[in-house]
Amino acid sequence: MSEALADKAAALDAADELAGLRKLFALDEAVYLDGNSLGALPSHVPDRVADVVRRQWGELRIRSWDESGWWSAPERIGDRIAPLVGAAPGQIVVGDSTSVNVFKAVVAAVRLNADPARTDVLVDATTFPTDGYIAQSAARMTGKRIVPVDPADLPAALGPSTAVALVNHVDYRTGRLHDLPSLTAAVHAAGALAVWDLCHSAGALPVGLDAHGVDLAVGCTYKYLNGGPGSPAYLYVAERHQDAFDSPLPGWNSHADPFAMTPGFEAAQGARRGRVGTPDILSMLALEAALEVWDGVAVESVRAKSLALTDFFLECVEAYAPKGRVTSLTPVEHAARGSQIALRCEDAKAVMERLIARGVVGDLRRPDVLRFGFTPLYVGFADVERAAAVLAEVLAETPAAKTPEQAPEQTPAD
């Protein structure tokens, strides 16, 4: 351990304007660097959920749809998320999973851009697999062709046959941040629509959906937004598209008059068109409570700390780790970095198991990637220095494997 780096960590923590937020979370002595898979629990959420269960459900029962605001929760919580992704109110609805919302967004985007000459749906070739699976199915159902494209090659791949482009803002495996403003502009210049997956960026860095003219976007809430395991995802529909937004899943909750129970469908106004069925109230209201930790927090400050944390981690790894044992896959350039560091390591499975046993929690992406997520609301610089020091110890003790062992990931959520 370097005394100089430990002292630097202490000085950085002392100057950290977000340091006081850590006390809002239920954390132990472990260094938790897996918030890019599952965010930590805000300490006040259990009591809030207990109230939802015991009073709202247990006592008020059916009355809670009105008296406790259950019915309006998808839009209300969407408006809480909106500032974190740079959206004005009335454009985000919360509900369903990320996968379901990707399906809604891609099919709706194809329907919005209905020119039969536009035959192609471009999909990020490096995307989290579900996005690719859903896009392939959506393309088959709409008679389009899937074209996998590396985001770096997207501008050159766009053309008069492009209907929609589906891109991840931050690569789940490497932590590479893609240039949302310029890629969205390129998609629009080609006459296509841009759909963005924000799962690894919302709550970690500014997104600017409105400012950059994004058409549709989706994201999960259980990572940097700390909504809890399986918490509902969200769908952004730019205001200019809402009147023409044609959801492929028109449920009774997206009907203009849900309780009329008519056999014919008439779409609701606004983002409510993105709803489908009855909202999952327990997890939705847990998410709403969790979002309170963002009160008074500027996303720009979160981004500044995220970059400082990841810079410091790379510095500490360079100083501590045995030479040649790990290589960073995450870009050094701030403009191309999300809020995680991915290190290639030949014996990644054994290393991550030993790290977790010693109280440094990251995760594995097989066959050979150690992922460390840095959530600025509760990760400090002393955590970073400790994590790098323990990593160095583990690497020194773990013989390098000649062939990476294929093994399951540490966590299911990406």
N, C-alpha and C positions, 0 to 999 in steps of 0.2 A: 504494500500500500504506500502510495506517495503522500507524504505529509503535506506537500505543496498543493496537491489536488484536493485533499481533504479540506485544507484551509480555504481553497477557492470555492469549494462547494458550500462551506459555511457562510462565506461572504455573499455568494449568490442567493442563498436562502434568506439571509438577513435583508437583502434588498428586494426580495420578490413581493410584488404587490398582490399576488394571488395566494400567497402562502396561507393566509387565514382561512381559506376555503377548505383546506384539508379536514378541519375539525367537523365539517358538515357530513363526513362520510364514515361509515362503519369499517374501519381498517384496523388490522393488527400489526404486528412487528414485521411482517413480510414486506418485501419490496414488490408491489403489484404492478407489473408491466404487461398486463394482458387486457387492458381496458379497450383495446382495439378489437377484442372478441366479446368481452362482457364487462361493461362498466361496473364500478364499485357501487354498493348500496348507499344512497343518501340516508342518513341516520333517522330522519323523521318519517320515512316512507312506511315502516311497519305500523306505526300508530294510525297513519292515514288509511291504510288498507284495512286495519281492524275496524275503523269507523265505518268504512264502506260496507264491510261484511256485517257487522253487528247492528249498526243503527240504520244505514240506508237500505240494506237488503233485509236485515232481520226484523226491523221495526216498521219502517215506512213501506217496505216491499214495493208493490207496483207503483206506488205514489212517487217513488224516487225518479221515475223517468221524467217527471215534470219538476217536482219539488227539489230534487238533488241535482238537476241538470244533466241527467244521463243522456237524454235524447240529443242534446246539442254538443256533447263532448267531442265528437270527431272534428267539428269545425273549430270549437273553442281551443282545443289543444293544438290544432293545426296553426292557429294564430299565435300560440306561444312559441312554436318552432320557427315560424316565419322569420323573425329577426335574425335567427342564428344562421339562416341560409340566404339572407338578403332578399326576402320576399315581402311584399305588402300584404296586409290582412286579406282574407277571403280567397286565397289561392291554394291553400293546403288543406287536405282532409286526411285525418288519421284513421287507420283501420286496415285489417288484413295483413298479410305478410309482404315482405319485399318482393318475393317471387310473384305473388298475385298482382301486385302493383306494377311490376315490370310488364306483365302480360297486358294489363289494362292500357299502360302507356304506349307500348309498341303497337298494339292493334289500333288504338285510337289515333296514333300518329299516322299510321298507314291510311286510315279512313279520312283524316284531315287532308292528307296529300294524295288525293285520289286519282291523279292523272295516270291512266293505264300505261303510259310510256315509262313511268317510274317503277321499275320492276325490282329494285334491289333494296334490301335492308342491310346496311353495313353494321357489323357488330365488332366490338373490341375483341381482338383475337386473344388478348391476355386476360380477359375478364374472369371474374369469379364464375365457376361453371354454370350455376343456376341461370345466370343472365343469358348465357349462350343457349342452354337448353330451351328456356322459355322463348327466346327470340326465334329459334329454329321452328318451334311449334307454331308461333304466331305467324311466321312467314308462310308455312304450309297452309294454314287456315285462310290466309288472305291472298294466296296465289302469288306470293313474292319469292324472291331468291335471296338466301343468306350469303353475304360476302364477308368472311372474317378478315379484319384489317388491323394491323398494329397501329395504335394511336399515332405514332410518329409518321406513319404513311397515310393517314386518313386524308389530308388535303389533296394528295395526288390521286387517291382512289375515288374521290367524289366526282360526279358528273351528271349528265341529263337523265341517267337511268336511276339515280339515287332517290329513294323516297324518304328514308329515315336513317339516322345514325344513332346507335346506342353505345355509349362510352362510359367507362368508370372514371370518376374524378381522381381517385387515388387507387393505384394497383394494390390489391389485397396482399400480394405475396412480397413485392419488393419495396412498397412504400413510395413508389414514384408518383408524383403529382403531375397530372396532365393539364395542359393549358386550356382551361375551359373557355376563356374569352375568345382566343384566336380560333380554336377549333369550332366553337359555335358560329362564329362569323363565317368561317369557311363553309360550314354546312349550309348556312343560309344563302351564301353567295351562289351555291350550286342549286338552290331552289328546293332544298330538303329541310326536314325538321330534325332538331337535336333533342335527344332524350338522354339525360344524365343520371347515373347511379351515384348517389352521394354517401353510401354507407360508411366509407372510410374518411370522409372529410367533414361532414356535418358535426359541429361541436368541437372541431379541432382547428379549423381555419376558415377565413371568410370565403363565401361561395359566390354571392352576387347574382342570384338567379334573375332578378328583374333587371339589374344594371346591364347584364350581358345578353339579355334577350333569349334566355333559354325557353324552349317550348314546353317541355314536360320533364319532370324529374321524380325520382323515387329515392327512398332511403329508409334504413332501419333506425331504431331508437335505443337499442340495447348496448351500443358501443359507447361512443363519446357522450351520448345524451343520457346514459345511465338509467334507462327505463326499466331494466330488469329482463331476465331470460324470456325470450319469446315475446317481448313487448311489441305492440302493433307498429307497423311501418306507416309511411305516409306517402301521399301522392300530391305533387305540385302540378297544377294546370294553369298556365299563364292566363291572365284575365282575357286577353285578346282571343284565346281559343275556346273559352268556356261555353259560349253559345253553340258552337259546332262540335264540341267534345262528345263523341259517340262511344260510350263504354261498351266493351264486349261482354260485360257482366252487369246487365241492368237489373239490379235487385229491387226489392220493395222499398229499401231505405233510400234509394236514389230516385224514387218516383216523386213527381211534383206534389202528389197528395197521397202519401203512403197509406193512410187509414181509409181511403175510399175503396180500396180492395177491388179496383176495376181490372178486368181481364186485359185491357190494352195498356201499354206502357207510355207514359208521358214523362220525359226527363225533368228533374228538378233544375232550378237555376243555380249557377255558380259551381263552386268546387264540390258541392254536395252530389253532383253527378258521379263523382268517384266513389261514393259509398255503394255497398252491395247489400249485405244482410245486417242482422242485429249486431250492434257493436259489442265487442268483448270488454265489458265494463270493468271487471276487476283489474285486468292488466292495464287497461286504458287509464283508469284513475290512479293507478300506481305510477304510471308514466307522468301524468299531470303533476302529481306531487313531486316527483323527482326533478322535474324541470324548474322547480322553484330555486334550486341551487344556482341557476343562471341569473337570478334577479340582480341587476346592477353590474353584471359582468359583461365587458366588451369583448367580442370575438377577436378584435384586433390585438387585445392584450393576451388572449389565449394563444394566438398565433405567435406572437413575439416570444412567449415563454416556451412554446413547443419547439421553436427553432433553437432557442438557447439550450434546452434540455438535450435535444438530439445532437447538437454540436458538442456539448460537454461529454455526452456518452461516447461519441466517436473519439474525442480527445483522450478519455480515460482508457478506452479499449486499446487505442494505439500505444498508450504508455504502459499498460499492465499486461496485455495478452502476449503469450509466446508468439514470436514472429512466425508468420505463415500459417497459423492455425485457423484464423477466420479472415474472411474477406467481405467487406460491405457490398451489398447489392443495391443499397439505397443511394440515390444521387447526393453528391456533396453540395450541389447548388441549391440554395434555399428555394428558388423558384420552381424546382422540380422535386421537392421533398414534401411528403405528407407529415404525419406525426408518429412515424414508427421507423425503426431501424431493423433491416433484415441482414443477418450475417450468414454467409455460407460457411458451413463447417462439416467436414467429412463424417464425423461421428455425432451428428446433431442429436439423434435420439438419446444416446447415453448422456450427452452433455446436458440436455434440457432436463432429463430426469434428475440428475444430480443438482442442477441449479434449483429446481423446485424443492427438492429435499432440504436444501440449505436456505430456503426462504426467499429465493428470487424467482418470481413467477412470470415467465414468458410463455411462448408456445412454439410448436414445431410445425413446419410445413415440409412434408416429405418430398424428396428424400433427404435434403441436406440444408434446410434453412431454419435458423433460429430467428424468431420474430419477437421484437420488444416494442410494445406500444407505450407511448408517453402521453398520459392524460394530464394536462397542465392544472386542472382543478385540484388534483390531490397528489401528484408526483412532485417530489422536491429534488434539489440538486444533490443532497446527501444520499438520497435513494439511488440516484444515478451512479455516483462514485462507488457506493457499496456494491451495486449490481455488477459493475465492471470489474471490481476487485475479486468478487466471488467467481465471476466468469473466468478470470485469469487463473485462479486456484484450481477450478475444475478442469480447465484445459490442460494445465500442467500435470494433473493427476490422471487424465484420461488418454490412453494411447490413441493416436490417430488411426482410424480404420481405413483400410485400402479401398473398400467398396461400401458406400453408404447403405445402411440397412433400411429396407422399406418398412415403414411402421406407421401406425395410425397417428393422426394429429392429437395434440394434447386437449384441444377443445373442438367442439363441433361447429361453433359459430364463427362465420367469417363475414 
